[in-house]
Amino acid sequence: MIPFSLAIAAISATMSTHAQPAPSDIREELAIAKSFLSGLSIEIQCKSVGYVGDPHDLRLLPKEAYSQTRTEYRRFIHTWSDGSQRLERWSYGDRLPGEGPFRHGVSYFDGTDTYQILQRTGRETQPGLPVVAKSGLDENVLPSHPLTNFESLVFGGLHPKGLDEMLADPSWVIVVPPTAERVHDHDCWKIELRKEGSTATFTYWLGQDIGFMPVKSTVVADAHPLTGQPGLINGTIASNFQEVRPGLWLPGVVRITDPNEPQPETYVEFTRTHVRVLDEGESLCPELASGAIDMIDFRTGERYLLLDGERGPSTPITDAKQIERSLDQLLDHGRVLAAKAPTSKRTGAPVLFFVGMSAALALAAGWWCVRIFRK
């Protein structure tokens, strides 16, 4: 039998086989790993379990008004290639993927502009596949928040930016404790980030054996003014890591949940189901290559038909700015509602927060489309 003192020494030696990393080392390794996403297409299934009252009433109500939990399902396919990216989304409501009914949408960024592929309406005024084009990377069309963006989720936890981007921002105060911690079968370095004057602290536990990918993350915000106790705690737990290509370790499951609850009643869970390497020269958005396309172009404020690349006569979108202003106001209103959403307790996981944000974004997108195609 190995003496207890020797066993402790062996464990300590194992934990210290990796030297304490500098924030710049972590940033560099994560940035390199993120670059390996290029050329990959990743499919994810998402299950959201949250409190509801009347299933037909999506208003944010106090926790006491919710009598049950409801499960909703979504599916995503994220694709990256040389600075461009594609996000294809399906929403199945409370039906399992494949059972329907569902909503479907495609967002595409070609490195310069953002395109949103909408479903056909069947109206005579919409003669082809409707496509909305906007300048730059439009986050209303291709969002970075972790509820829909797998890259943000696995590299940044609940922060929409990846940890590598946060570490490159000098406004963050960064602390890396000198000793590693054991988290979910991984020896991890802990790193804490907080901005000057902010009560929110983002903490990550980074696996030494998986290229500093976050195994666990938490965000603690709004400390109680009298007791100092945290008012809001949420986090992510990642598991089933796999080296999908040399230097890129991705989790098989990521769960957004209250880190203090071993068996939470509410959570959002993402499961990676498939990873595919793109074929050489493969197009990320074949929908734009041929056929009739009803282009709603906010870059130039006009609408026109593209038929196999040939452009027809255009008409001005006279209320384009009004639509954009109204959309921005609606999204801002949705963010305010989401920020005020109650939780099951002061330290509970705010799944209602995510439900509120998703509902606001879906409502805004649907209202926008109605305004465009009602003409």
The 8 nearest C-alpha neighbors of each residue, nearest first, counted from 0:
[[1, 2, 3, 6, 5, 4, 7, 9],
 [0, 2, 3, 6, 5, 4, 7, 9],
 [3, 1, 5, 4, 6, 0, 7, 8],
 [2, 4, 6, 5, 7, 1, 8, 0],
 [5, 3, 7, 6, 2, 8, 1, 9],
 [6, 4, 8, 2, 7, 3, 9, 1],
 [5, 7, 3, 9, 8, 4, 10, 2],
 [8, 6, 10, 4, 5, 9, 11, 3],
 [7, 9, 5, 11, 6, 10, 12, 4],
 [8, 10, 12, 6, 7, 11, 5, 13],
 [11, 9, 13, 7, 12, 8, 14, 6],
 [12, 10, 8, 14, 13, 9, 7, 15],
 [11, 13, 9, 15, 10, 14, 8, 16],
 [12, 14, 10, 11, 16, 15, 9, 17],
 [15, 13, 11, 12, 16, 10, 179, 186],
 [16, 14, 12, 17, 13, 11, 18, 179],
 [15, 17, 13, 14, 12, 18, 11, 19],
 [18, 16, 15, 19, 14, 207, 20, 13],
 [17, 19, 20, 16, 15, 177, 21, 178],
 [18, 20, 177, 17, 21, 178, 188, 179],
 [21, 19, 24, 18, 22, 25, 23, 175],
 [20, 22, 24, 23, 25, 19, 175, 26],
 [23, 21, 25, 24, 26, 20, 166, 173],
 [22, 24, 26, 21, 25, 27, 166, 20],
 [25, 23, 21, 27, 22, 26, 20, 28],
 [26, 24, 22, 28, 23, 27, 29, 211],
 [27, 25, 163, 23, 29, 24, 28, 30],
 [28, 26, 30, 24, 25, 29, 23, 31],
 [27, 29, 31, 25, 30, 26, 24, 32],
 [30, 28, 32, 26, 31, 27, 163, 33],
 [29, 31, 33, 27, 32, 28, 163, 26],
 [30, 32, 34, 28, 29, 33, 27, 35],
 [33, 31, 29, 247, 35, 34, 30, 246],
 [32, 34, 30, 35, 31, 36, 29, 247],
 [33, 35, 31, 36, 32, 37, 30, 29],
 [36, 34, 37, 33, 32, 247, 31, 246],
 [37, 35, 34, 39, 33, 38, 79, 32],
 [38, 36, 80, 79, 35, 39, 81, 34],
 [37, 39, 80, 277, 79, 276, 36, 40],
 [40, 38, 276, 36, 37, 275, 277, 78],
 [39, 41, 78, 275, 77, 274, 276, 79],
 [42, 40, 274, 77, 76, 273, 275, 78],
 [41, 43, 76, 273, 272, 75, 271, 274],
 [44, 42, 271, 75, 270, 272, 74, 76],
 [43, 45, 74, 270, 269, 73, 75, 271],
 [46, 44, 269, 73, 268, 72, 74, 270],
 [45, 47, 72, 268, 267, 71, 73, 48],
 [48, 46, 267, 71, 70, 266, 268, 49],
 [47, 49, 70, 265, 266, 69, 267, 68],
 [50, 48, 265, 68, 69, 350, 47, 351],
 [49, 51, 68, 67, 65, 69, 351, 52],
 [52, 50, 65, 68, 67, 69, 54, 53],
 [51, 53, 65, 66, 54, 64, 67, 50],
 [52, 54, 56, 55, 51, 57, 65, 66],
 [55, 53, 56, 52, 51, 57, 69, 67],
 [56, 54, 53, 57, 52, 58, 51, 69],
 [55, 57, 53, 54, 58, 52, 51, 59],
 [58, 56, 55, 59, 54, 358, 53, 355],
 [59, 57, 56, 60, 355, 358, 55, 52],
 [58, 60, 57, 340, 355, 61, 351, 336],
 [59, 61, 58, 64, 62, 65, 341, 340],
 [62, 60, 63, 64, 341, 59, 65, 340],
 [61, 63, 64, 65, 343, 60, 341, 342],
 [64, 62, 61, 65, 66, 60, 343, 52],
 [65, 63, 62, 61, 52, 60, 66, 51],
 [66, 64, 52, 51, 63, 62, 50, 67],
 [65, 67, 52, 64, 51, 68, 50, 63],
 [68, 66, 50, 51, 65, 52, 69, 49],
 [69, 67, 50, 49, 51, 48, 70, 66],
 [68, 70, 48, 49, 50, 51, 71, 67],
 [71, 69, 48, 47, 93, 46, 49, 72],
 [72, 70, 93, 92, 47, 46, 69, 48],
 [73, 71, 46, 91, 45, 92, 93, 95],
 [74, 72, 90, 45, 89, 91, 44, 46],
 [73, 75, 44, 89, 43, 88, 45, 90],
 [76, 74, 88, 43, 87, 42, 77, 44],
 [75, 77, 42, 87, 41, 86, 43, 78],
 [78, 76, 86, 41, 40, 85, 75, 42],
 [77, 79, 40, 85, 84, 39, 41, 76],
 [78, 80, 84, 37, 38, 39, 83, 36],
 [79, 81, 37, 38, 83, 82, 84, 78],
 [82, 80, 83, 37, 79, 38, 110, 84],
 [81, 83, 110, 80, 84, 79, 109, 37],
 [84, 82, 109, 110, 80, 108, 81, 79],
 [85, 83, 79, 108, 78, 107, 80, 109],
 [84, 86, 107, 78, 106, 77, 108, 283],
 [87, 85, 77, 106, 105, 76, 107, 88],
 [86, 88, 105, 76, 75, 104, 106, 85],
 [89, 87, 75, 104, 103, 74, 105, 86],
 [88, 90, 103, 74, 102, 73, 101, 91],
 [91, 89, 73, 102, 101, 92, 72, 103],
 [92, 90, 101, 72, 94, 99, 73, 100],
 [93, 91, 71, 94, 72, 90, 101, 73],
 [92, 94, 71, 70, 72, 91, 95, 69],
 [95, 93, 91, 92, 98, 99, 96, 72],
 [94, 96, 98, 72, 97, 91, 93, 99],
 [97, 95, 98, 91, 94, 99, 72, 73],
 [96, 98, 99, 95, 94, 91, 100, 101],
 [97, 99, 96, 95, 94, 100, 91, 101],
 [100, 98, 101, 91, 97, 94, 96, 95],
 [99, 101, 91, 98, 102, 94, 92, 90],
 [102, 100, 91, 99, 90, 89, 103, 92],
 [103, 101, 90, 89, 91, 104, 100, 88],
 [102, 104, 89, 88, 101, 90, 105, 118],
 [103, 105, 88, 87, 117, 116, 89, 106],
 [104, 106, 87, 116, 86, 115, 88, 107],
 [107, 105, 115, 86, 85, 114, 141, 140],
 [106, 108, 85, 114, 113, 84, 115, 86],
 [109, 107, 113, 84, 83, 110, 112, 114],
 [108, 110, 83, 111, 112, 107, 113, 84],
 [111, 109, 83, 82, 108, 112, 136, 135],
 [110, 112, 135, 109, 108, 134, 136, 113],
 [113, 111, 135, 134, 108, 109, 133, 136],
 [112, 114, 108, 133, 136, 107, 132, 137],
 [115, 113, 132, 107, 131, 106, 108, 116],
 [114, 116, 106, 131, 130, 105, 117, 107],
 [115, 117, 130, 105, 129, 104, 106, 114],
 [118, 116, 129, 104, 130, 115, 119, 105],
 [117, 119, 120, 129, 116, 128, 104, 103],
 [120, 118, 121, 128, 129, 117, 127, 125],
 [119, 121, 122, 118, 125, 372, 129, 117],
 [122, 120, 119, 123, 125, 126, 124, 127],
 [121, 123, 124, 125, 120, 126, 372, 119],
 [122, 124, 125, 126, 121, 120, 127, 372],
 [123, 125, 122, 126, 374, 372, 121, 373],
 [124, 126, 123, 122, 127, 293, 121, 120],
 [127, 125, 123, 124, 293, 128, 291, 122],
 [128, 126, 292, 291, 293, 125, 129, 304],
 [127, 129, 292, 293, 119, 291, 130, 118],
 [130, 128, 293, 117, 292, 127, 294, 116],
 [131, 129, 116, 294, 115, 295, 117, 293],
 [130, 132, 295, 115, 114, 296, 294, 116],
 [133, 131, 114, 296, 113, 297, 295, 130],
 [134, 132, 113, 297, 298, 112, 114, 135],
 [135, 133, 112, 298, 113, 136, 132, 111],
 [134, 136, 112, 111, 137, 113, 133, 110],
 [135, 137, 113, 112, 138, 108, 134, 111],
 [136, 138, 139, 140, 135, 141, 113, 133],
 [139, 137, 142, 141, 140, 136, 143, 144],
 [138, 140, 137, 142, 141, 360, 364, 330],
 [139, 141, 138, 137, 142, 106, 115, 113],
 [140, 142, 138, 106, 139, 137, 143, 86],
 [143, 141, 138, 139, 144, 140, 148, 147],
 [142, 144, 159, 148, 151, 145, 138, 141],
 [143, 145, 159, 146, 142, 148, 147, 151],
 [146, 144, 152, 148, 151, 147, 159, 157],
 [147, 145, 144, 148, 353, 152, 149, 357],
 [146, 148, 145, 144, 149, 142, 143, 75],
 [149, 147, 145, 151, 150, 143, 144, 146],
 [148, 150, 152, 151, 153, 147, 145, 77],
 [149, 151, 152, 148, 153, 154, 161, 145],
 [152, 150, 145, 155, 148, 159, 154, 149],
 [151, 153, 145, 156, 149, 155, 150, 154],
 [152, 154, 150, 151, 155, 156, 149, 213],
 [155, 153, 161, 151, 152, 162, 150, 156],
 [156, 154, 161, 162, 151, 158, 152, 160],
 [155, 157, 152, 158, 216, 153, 235, 154],
 [158, 156, 145, 155, 159, 152, 234, 235],
 [157, 159, 155, 160, 156, 161, 145, 151],
 [160, 158, 144, 151, 143, 145, 157, 155],
 [161, 159, 158, 155, 151, 164, 162, 165],
 [160, 162, 155, 154, 164, 163, 151, 165],
 [161, 163, 155, 165, 164, 154, 166, 160],
 [162, 164, 26, 166, 161, 165, 29, 30],
 [165, 163, 167, 161, 162, 166, 160, 168],
 [164, 166, 162, 168, 167, 163, 161, 160],
 [165, 167, 163, 168, 164, 26, 162, 22],
 [166, 168, 164, 165, 169, 163, 26, 23],
 [167, 169, 165, 166, 170, 171, 164, 163],
 [170, 168, 171, 167, 166, 172, 165, 173],
 [169, 171, 168, 194, 172, 195, 193, 165],
 [172, 170, 194, 169, 193, 192, 173, 168],
 [171, 173, 193, 192, 194, 170, 174, 195],
 [174, 172, 192, 191, 171, 175, 193, 190],
 [173, 175, 191, 190, 176, 192, 172, 189],
 [174, 176, 190, 189, 177, 191, 173, 188],
 [177, 175, 178, 174, 189, 190, 188, 179],
 [178, 176, 19, 175, 179, 188, 189, 20],
 [179, 177, 176, 180, 188, 19, 15, 14],
 [178, 180, 188, 187, 14, 186, 189, 181],
 [181, 179, 187, 186, 182, 188, 178, 189],
 [180, 182, 186, 185, 187, 184, 183, 179],
 [183, 181, 185, 184, 180, 186, 187, 214],
 [182, 184, 185, 181, 214, 238, 186, 215],
 [185, 183, 182, 181, 186, 187, 206, 238],
 [186, 184, 182, 183, 206, 181, 187, 207],
 [187, 185, 181, 180, 206, 207, 179, 182],
 [188, 186, 206, 205, 180, 179, 204, 207],
 [187, 189, 179, 205, 204, 180, 190, 206],
 [188, 190, 204, 203, 175, 187, 205, 176],
 [191, 189, 175, 203, 202, 174, 188, 204],
 [190, 192, 202, 174, 173, 201, 175, 203],
 [193, 191, 173, 201, 172, 200, 171, 202],
 [194, 192, 200, 172, 171, 199, 201, 195],
 [193, 195, 171, 197, 172, 170, 196, 192],
 [194, 196, 197, 193, 172, 171, 170, 198],
 [195, 197, 194, 198, 193, 199, 170, 171],
 [198, 196, 194, 199, 195, 193, 200, 220],
 [197, 199, 220, 221, 200, 222, 196, 193],
 [200, 198, 220, 219, 197, 193, 221, 201],
 [199, 201, 193, 219, 218, 192, 202, 220],
 [202, 200, 218, 192, 191, 217, 193, 199],
 [201, 203, 191, 217, 216, 190, 192, 200],
 [204, 202, 216, 190, 189, 215, 213, 205],
 [203, 205, 189, 215, 187, 188, 213, 214],
 [206, 204, 213, 211, 187, 188, 212, 214],
 [207, 205, 187, 211, 209, 208, 185, 212],
 [208, 206, 187, 211, 209, 186, 210, 205],
 [207, 209, 206, 210, 185, 211, 186, 187],
 [210, 208, 206, 207, 211, 248, 212, 240],
 [209, 211, 212, 208, 207, 206, 28, 248],
 [212, 210, 205, 206, 207, 209, 213, 25],
 [211, 213, 205, 210, 206, 209, 214, 154],
 [214, 212, 205, 215, 204, 203, 211, 206],
 [215, 213, 237, 204, 205, 236, 206, 212],
 [216, 214, 236, 204, 213, 235, 203, 237],
 [215, 217, 203, 235, 234, 202, 156, 204],
 [218, 216, 234, 202, 233, 201, 235, 219],
 [217, 219, 201, 233, 200, 232, 234, 202],
 [218, 220, 232, 200, 199, 231, 229, 217],
 [221, 219, 199, 231, 198, 222, 230, 229],
 [222, 220, 230, 198, 229, 223, 231, 199],
 [221, 223, 229, 230, 227, 228, 220, 224],
 [222, 224, 227, 228, 226, 225, 230, 229],
 [223, 225, 227, 226, 222, 228, 221, 229],
 [226, 224, 223, 227, 228, 222, 229, 230],
 [225, 227, 228, 223, 224, 222, 229, 230],
 [228, 226, 223, 222, 225, 224, 229, 230],
 [227, 229, 223, 226, 222, 230, 225, 224],
 [230, 228, 222, 231, 223, 219, 220, 221],
 [231, 229, 222, 345, 221, 346, 223, 220],
 [232, 230, 346, 220, 219, 229, 345, 221],
 [233, 231, 219, 346, 218, 348, 347, 257],
 [234, 232, 257, 348, 218, 217, 256, 258],
 [233, 235, 217, 216, 256, 255, 258, 257],
 [234, 236, 255, 216, 254, 215, 156, 256],
 [235, 237, 215, 254, 253, 214, 255, 216],
 [238, 236, 253, 214, 252, 250, 215, 254],
 [239, 237, 250, 252, 240, 251, 253, 236],
 [240, 238, 251, 250, 252, 241, 237, 249],
 [239, 241, 250, 249, 238, 251, 248, 242],
 [240, 242, 248, 249, 243, 250, 239, 251],
 [241, 243, 248, 244, 247, 245, 249, 240],
 [242, 244, 241, 247, 248, 249, 245, 274],
 [245, 243, 242, 247, 246, 248, 35, 241],
 [246, 244, 247, 242, 243, 248, 35, 32],
 [245, 247, 32, 244, 248, 242, 210, 35],
 [248, 246, 32, 244, 242, 245, 243, 35],
 [247, 249, 242, 241, 209, 240, 243, 246],
 [250, 248, 240, 241, 247, 242, 251, 243],
 [251, 249, 240, 239, 238, 252, 237, 241],
 [250, 252, 239, 271, 270, 240, 238, 249],
 [253, 251, 270, 238, 250, 269, 237, 271],
 [254, 252, 237, 269, 236, 268, 238, 235],
 [253, 255, 268, 236, 235, 267, 256, 269],
 [256, 254, 235, 267, 266, 234, 268, 236],
 [257, 255, 266, 348, 234, 233, 258, 254],
 [256, 258, 348, 233, 259, 260, 347, 234],
 [259, 257, 260, 234, 256, 233, 217, 261],
 [260, 258, 257, 261, 346, 347, 232, 263],
 [259, 261, 263, 262, 257, 258, 256, 347],
 [262, 260, 263, 259, 258, 257, 256, 264],
 [263, 261, 260, 264, 265, 259, 257, 256],
 [264, 262, 260, 265, 261, 266, 257, 256],
 [263, 265, 262, 266, 48, 49, 68, 260],
 [264, 266, 48, 49, 263, 350, 256, 50],
 [267, 265, 256, 48, 255, 47, 350, 268],
 [266, 268, 47, 255, 254, 46, 48, 256],
 [267, 269, 254, 46, 45, 253, 255, 47],
 [270, 268, 45, 253, 252, 44, 254, 43],
 [269, 271, 252, 44, 43, 251, 272, 45],
 [272, 270, 43, 251, 42, 273, 252, 44],
 [271, 273, 43, 42, 270, 44, 274, 251],
 [274, 272, 42, 41, 271, 275, 43, 40],
 [275, 273, 41, 40, 42, 39, 276, 272],
 [274, 276, 40, 39, 277, 41, 273, 42],
 [275, 277, 39, 38, 40, 278, 274, 41],
 [278, 276, 38, 39, 275, 279, 281, 40],
 [277, 279, 281, 280, 276, 38, 282, 275],
 [278, 280, 281, 277, 38, 282, 276, 80],
 [279, 281, 278, 282, 277, 283, 80, 38],
 [282, 280, 278, 279, 277, 283, 285, 284],
 [283, 281, 284, 285, 280, 288, 278, 277],
 [284, 282, 285, 85, 281, 84, 78, 107],
 [283, 285, 286, 282, 287, 107, 85, 288],
 [286, 284, 288, 287, 282, 283, 289, 281],
 [287, 285, 284, 288, 289, 116, 290, 128],
 [288, 286, 285, 289, 284, 292, 290, 130],
 [287, 289, 285, 286, 307, 290, 308, 284],
 [290, 288, 307, 287, 308, 286, 291, 306],
 [291, 289, 307, 306, 292, 288, 305, 127],
 [290, 292, 306, 127, 305, 128, 307, 293],
 [293, 291, 127, 128, 305, 304, 294, 129],
 [292, 294, 129, 127, 304, 128, 130, 303],
 [295, 293, 130, 303, 302, 296, 292, 304],
 [296, 294, 302, 131, 130, 132, 301, 297],
 [297, 295, 132, 298, 301, 300, 294, 302],
 [296, 298, 300, 133, 299, 132, 295, 301],
 [299, 297, 296, 133, 134, 300, 132, 301],
 [298, 300, 297, 301, 296, 315, 302, 316],
 [301, 299, 297, 316, 296, 298, 315, 319],
 [302, 300, 315, 316, 296, 314, 299, 313],
 [301, 303, 295, 314, 313, 294, 296, 315],
 [304, 302, 313, 294, 312, 311, 293, 314],
 [303, 305, 293, 311, 292, 310, 294, 306],
 [304, 306, 310, 292, 309, 308, 291, 311],
 [305, 307, 291, 309, 308, 290, 292, 304],
 [308, 306, 289, 290, 309, 305, 291, 288],
 [307, 309, 306, 305, 310, 289, 288, 290],
 [310, 308, 306, 305, 307, 311, 304, 291],
 [309, 311, 305, 304, 308, 306, 312, 303],
 [310, 312, 304, 303, 305, 313, 309, 306],
 [313, 311, 303, 310, 314, 304, 302, 305],
 [314, 312, 303, 302, 301, 311, 315, 304],
 [313, 315, 302, 301, 303, 316, 312, 300],
 [316, 314, 301, 317, 300, 302, 313, 299],
 [315, 317, 301, 300, 319, 318, 302, 314],
 [316, 318, 315, 319, 300, 320, 301, 321],
 [317, 319, 321, 320, 316, 322, 323, 315],
 [320, 318, 322, 321, 316, 317, 323, 300],
 [321, 319, 323, 322, 318, 324, 317, 325],
 [320, 322, 318, 324, 323, 319, 325, 326],
 [323, 321, 319, 325, 320, 324, 326, 318],
 [322, 324, 326, 320, 321, 325, 327, 319],
 [325, 323, 321, 327, 326, 322, 320, 328],
 [324, 326, 328, 322, 327, 323, 321, 329],
 [325, 327, 323, 329, 324, 328, 322, 363],
 [326, 328, 330, 324, 329, 325, 331, 323],
 [329, 327, 331, 325, 326, 330, 332, 324],
 [328, 330, 332, 326, 331, 327, 333, 325],
 [329, 331, 333, 327, 332, 328, 326, 334],
 [330, 332, 334, 328, 333, 329, 327, 335],
 [333, 331, 329, 335, 330, 334, 328, 336],
 [334, 332, 359, 330, 336, 331, 335, 337],
 [333, 335, 337, 331, 332, 336, 338, 330],
 [336, 334, 332, 338, 337, 333, 331, 339],
 [337, 335, 333, 339, 334, 338, 340, 332],
 [336, 338, 352, 334, 340, 355, 339, 335],
 [337, 339, 335, 336, 340, 334, 352, 333],
 [340, 338, 336, 337, 341, 335, 352, 334],
 [339, 341, 337, 352, 338, 336, 351, 59],
 [342, 340, 61, 339, 62, 343, 351, 349],
 [341, 343, 349, 344, 347, 348, 62, 345],
 [342, 344, 347, 62, 341, 345, 348, 349],
 [345, 343, 347, 342, 346, 341, 348, 62],
 [344, 346, 230, 347, 231, 342, 343, 229],
 [347, 345, 231, 232, 344, 230, 348, 229],
 [348, 346, 344, 343, 345, 342, 257, 349],
 [347, 349, 257, 233, 256, 350, 232, 342],
 [350, 348, 342, 352, 351, 347, 341, 353],
 [349, 351, 352, 353, 348, 49, 266, 265],
 [352, 350, 354, 349, 353, 355, 340, 49],
 [353, 351, 337, 349, 350, 355, 340, 354],
 [352, 354, 356, 350, 355, 351, 357, 349],
 [355, 353, 351, 357, 352, 356, 358, 350],
 [354, 356, 358, 337, 352, 353, 357, 351],
 [355, 357, 353, 359, 358, 354, 337, 333],
 [356, 358, 360, 354, 359, 355, 361, 353],
 [359, 357, 361, 355, 356, 360, 362, 354],
 [358, 360, 333, 362, 356, 357, 361, 363],
 [359, 361, 363, 357, 362, 358, 364, 356],
 [362, 360, 358, 364, 363, 359, 365, 357],
 [363, 361, 359, 365, 360, 364, 358, 366],
 [362, 364, 360, 366, 361, 365, 359, 367],
 [365, 363, 367, 361, 366, 362, 360, 368],
 [364, 366, 362, 368, 367, 363, 361, 369],
 [367, 365, 369, 363, 368, 364, 362, 370],
 [368, 366, 364, 370, 365, 369, 363, 371],
 [367, 369, 371, 365, 370, 366, 372, 364],
 [370, 368, 366, 372, 371, 367, 373, 365],
 [369, 371, 367, 368, 373, 372, 366, 374],
 [372, 370, 368, 369, 373, 374, 367, 295],
 [371, 373, 374, 369, 370, 368, 125, 124],
 [374, 372, 370, 369, 371, 368, 124, 122],
 [373, 372, 371, 124, 370, 369, 125, 122]]
